[in-house]
């Protein structure tokens, strides 16, 4: 399983765009990149998944460069309610054995 | 459509006791995975059940065991509890040949005294 590295914490202000980068140098050919969000005392919630280039949904965008050794989760115009821990996971798409790292604790300030 | 439900939500045990946690997957899902999340840490994969069999296992001792029933619900059993077993236990469900998206329950918070 590919190991991921993320910043431990990030601060932002309401209305700003937040970019969280994840490094996964030993990503395998069949691996997908998935991001989850977790609020205190709740289970993680799926945000977005991608394999290459760019993926966008109603919540976020995921940018993956051609070498796929890193990825960036982009949250547009964050609000206080986006304060949470964000996890980057790398693994085979049809394999449910998702391994979580320590995540990035995002704090959005007013 | 009910999501993933877990029970109990909170429980307190003493060292050496045994505990059983329960999980009902999201409707239409047939795969259940269990995670342990200590305070301030990311979830750690315990094991995964599919077709009533343990398919994959993380780095957890044999004190941690599980079961999946024909209706896809699952149980996590922990024997000989240690203080270090205190954590939030999360159940996640998905469909076998899925997109990789896991649906998590709210968790069962276990405190071992």
Interface residues (C-beta under 8 A of the other chain):
Chain A: X32 X34 X36 X41 X42 X43 X44 X45 X46 X49 X85 X87 X91 X92 X93 X94 X95 X96 X97 X98 X99 X100 X101 X102 X103
Chain B: X4 X31 X33 X35 X41 X42 X43 X44 X45 X48 X50 X56 X58 X88 X90 X92 X94 X96 X97 X98 X99 X100 X101 X102 X103 X104 X105 X106 X107 X109
